[in-house]
Amino acid sequence: MKKASYRQIPTEEHFLFAPWQPEAVGKQDLTGVQLRCGRDSDLDSIVALQAERHQLDPKKLRQQLAGRFVAEEYTVAAKDDELLAFGRRMLFTPPSHAHDNCVPPGWYLMGLCVAPAHRRQGLGRQITDARLSALQTTTQQVYYFVNSLNQASIALHQKLGFKEIATDIWFPGVSFSAGGQGVLYARFFKSKKA
């Protein structure tokens, strides 16, 4: 069986994102789960979750991430030293070779990943809320892009105030698989009156 990647259509038993099941709600026991800023020691757990999600070789993925891993960009959910989920925030500047449909410069929410056994428990929402709170004092708007077929992620971000602003977008190193296209969303923070 071939390994799936962003450029391949996932097999039926493997999807890069959870299927859209709005009525599905998992066990909501978040007792003992801590949200915190990422640490250097989280790299191996982040690699393991991401490798499982994308069916990638963990050793190769770790080599790719090791040189550019910035722990402070990550928000993680952990329980008893087990990393259950993570999400990243990053400041993006388009490269000189950017395509015409490149996303704009700014702060982005990236790579929300929840371990399959812990989905539908509210962890994605908590991590996204935490990342938004961290960015609210830094910027007036936050971006997020997604595969148009990832209805679970789109619904979550729309509930949090994100609005679609562009389709058929380009971001370096990312392609959108399974017949979907890239969609860009933005959330604007309300300005604080003096």
C-alpha positions as CSV (number, residue, x, y, z in Angstrom):
1,M,0.0,0.0,0.0
2,K,1.4,3.4,-1.0
3,K,1.9,6.1,1.7
4,A,-0.6,8.9,1.4
5,S,0.6,12.5,1.2
6,Y,-0.9,15.9,0.4
7,R,-0.5,15.1,-3.3
8,Q,-2.3,11.8,-3.3
9,I,-6.0,11.0,-2.9
10,P,-6.4,9.3,0.5
11,T,-7.7,5.7,0.6
12,E,-11.1,5.1,2.1
13,E,-9.6,4.0,5.3
14,H,-7.3,7.0,5.7
15,F,-8.4,10.7,5.5
16,L,-6.3,13.7,6.2
17,F,-9.1,15.2,8.2
18,A,-12.0,13.8,10.1
19,P,-15.2,13.1,8.2
20,W,-18.0,15.7,8.8
21,Q,-20.4,14.3,11.4
22,P,-22.1,17.2,13.0
23,E,-24.3,15.0,15.2
24,A,-21.4,13.0,16.5
25,V,-20.2,14.0,19.9
26,G,-17.6,12.1,21.8
27,K,-17.2,11.6,25.5
28,Q,-16.7,15.1,26.9
29,D,-14.5,14.3,29.9
30,L,-11.6,16.7,29.7
31,T,-10.6,16.1,33.4
32,G,-6.9,16.4,33.7
33,V,-6.3,17.8,30.2
34,Q,-4.0,20.8,30.2
35,L,-3.7,23.4,27.5
36,R,-0.2,24.9,27.3
37,C,2.4,26.4,25.0
38,G,4.5,23.9,23.2
39,R,7.9,22.8,24.5
40,D,10.9,21.5,22.7
41,S,10.2,18.1,24.3
42,D,6.9,18.0,22.4
43,L,8.6,17.6,19.0
44,D,8.5,13.7,19.0
45,S,4.8,13.6,20.0
46,I,3.9,16.2,17.4
47,V,5.8,14.2,14.8
48,A,4.1,11.0,15.8
49,L,0.6,12.6,15.5
50,Q,1.3,14.3,12.2
51,A,3.0,11.2,10.7
52,E,0.0,9.1,11.6
53,R,-2.4,11.7,10.2
54,H,-0.6,12.0,6.9
55,Q,0.8,8.4,6.7
56,L,4.3,9.7,6.6
57,D,7.6,8.2,7.7
58,P,8.2,9.6,11.3
59,K,12.0,9.7,10.9
60,K,11.8,11.7,7.7
61,L,9.2,14.0,9.1
62,R,11.2,14.6,12.3
63,Q,14.3,15.5,10.1
64,Q,12.2,18.0,8.1
65,L,10.7,19.6,11.2
66,A,13.7,19.6,13.5
67,G,15.5,22.5,11.9
68,R,12.4,24.7,11.8
69,F,10.5,23.7,14.9
70,V,9.6,26.6,17.1
71,A,7.9,25.3,20.2
72,E,6.4,28.6,21.1
73,E,4.3,28.6,17.9
74,Y,2.4,25.5,19.2
75,T,-0.5,25.2,21.6
76,V,-0.9,21.6,22.9
77,A,-3.5,19.6,24.8
78,A,-1.8,17.1,27.1
79,K,-2.9,14.7,29.8
80,D,-0.6,12.7,32.0
81,D,2.4,13.6,29.7
82,E,0.5,12.3,26.6
83,L,0.0,14.8,23.8
84,L,-3.6,14.6,22.7
85,A,-3.7,17.4,20.2
86,F,-1.8,20.4,18.9
87,G,-2.3,23.5,16.8
88,R,0.2,26.0,15.4
89,R,0.1,29.8,14.9
90,M,2.7,31.4,12.6
91,L,3.5,34.7,11.0
92,F,3.7,34.2,7.2
93,T,5.5,36.4,4.7
94,P,5.1,35.3,1.0
95,P,8.3,34.2,-0.6
96,S,9.7,36.0,-3.6
97,H,8.6,33.1,-5.9
98,A,5.0,33.3,-4.6
99,H,2.2,32.5,-7.1
100,D,-0.3,35.2,-8.0
101,N,-2.9,33.4,-5.8
102,C,-0.7,33.3,-2.8
103,V,-2.3,34.0,0.6
104,P,-1.6,37.4,2.1
105,P,1.0,38.1,4.7
106,G,-0.1,37.9,8.3
107,W,-0.8,35.6,11.2
108,Y,-2.2,32.1,10.5
109,L,-3.7,29.3,12.4
110,M,-2.1,26.1,11.1
111,G,-2.1,22.4,11.5
112,L,-4.8,21.6,14.0
113,C,-4.4,17.9,14.7
114,V,-6.3,15.8,17.3
115,A,-5.4,12.2,17.9
116,P,-8.2,10.0,16.6
117,A,-9.1,8.6,20.0
118,H,-9.6,12.1,21.4
119,R,-11.7,13.7,18.6
120,R,-15.2,15.1,19.2
121,Q,-14.3,16.0,22.8
122,G,-13.8,19.8,22.3
123,L,-10.0,19.8,22.1
124,G,-9.9,21.4,18.7
125,R,-12.1,24.2,19.9
126,Q,-10.1,24.7,23.0
127,I,-6.8,24.8,21.1
128,T,-8.2,27.2,18.6
129,D,-9.6,29.5,21.3
130,A,-6.3,29.5,23.0
131,R,-4.4,30.4,19.8
132,L,-6.9,33.2,19.0
133,S,-6.5,34.6,22.5
134,A,-2.7,34.6,22.2
135,L,-2.9,36.5,18.9
136,Q,-5.6,39.0,19.9
137,T,-3.0,41.4,21.4
138,T,-0.6,40.9,18.4
139,T,-2.8,41.5,15.4
140,Q,-6.2,42.8,14.3
141,Q,-6.8,39.8,12.0
142,V,-6.0,36.1,11.8
143,Y,-6.1,33.9,8.7
144,Y,-6.7,30.2,8.3
145,F,-6.8,28.1,5.1
146,V,-8.4,24.7,4.6
147,N,-9.2,22.0,2.1
148,S,-12.8,22.8,0.9
149,L,-13.8,19.3,1.8
150,N,-12.8,19.6,5.4
151,Q,-16.3,20.4,6.7
152,A,-15.5,19.7,10.4
153,S,-12.7,22.3,10.4
154,I,-14.7,24.8,8.4
155,A,-17.7,24.5,10.8
156,L,-15.4,24.9,13.8
157,H,-13.8,28.1,12.4
158,Q,-17.1,29.6,11.2
159,K,-18.5,29.2,14.8
160,L,-15.4,31.2,15.9
161,G,-16.1,34.1,13.5
162,F,-14.0,33.2,10.5
163,K,-15.4,34.3,7.1
164,E,-14.4,33.0,3.7
165,I,-12.4,35.5,1.7
166,A,-10.8,33.6,-1.2
167,T,-10.8,30.3,-3.0
168,D,-8.2,28.5,-5.1
169,I,-5.4,29.8,-3.0
170,W,-1.7,28.9,-2.9
171,F,0.6,28.4,0.1
172,P,4.2,27.2,-0.2
173,G,4.6,23.5,0.1
174,V,0.8,22.8,0.4
175,S,-1.5,21.2,-2.1
176,F,-5.1,20.2,-1.5
177,S,-6.1,16.6,-2.1
178,A,-9.1,14.4,-2.5
179,G,-10.7,16.8,-5.1
180,G,-10.9,19.8,-2.8
181,Q,-9.4,23.2,-3.2
182,G,-7.8,25.7,-0.9
183,V,-10.1,28.2,0.8
184,L,-8.9,31.2,2.8
185,Y,-10.8,32.4,5.8
186,A,-10.1,35.5,8.0
187,R,-11.3,36.6,11.4
188,F,-11.1,40.2,12.4
189,F,-10.8,41.1,16.0
190,K,-12.9,43.9,17.3
191,S,-10.8,47.0,18.0
192,K,-10.6,48.0,21.6
193,K,-11.8,51.5,22.2
194,A,-9.6,53.8,24.2
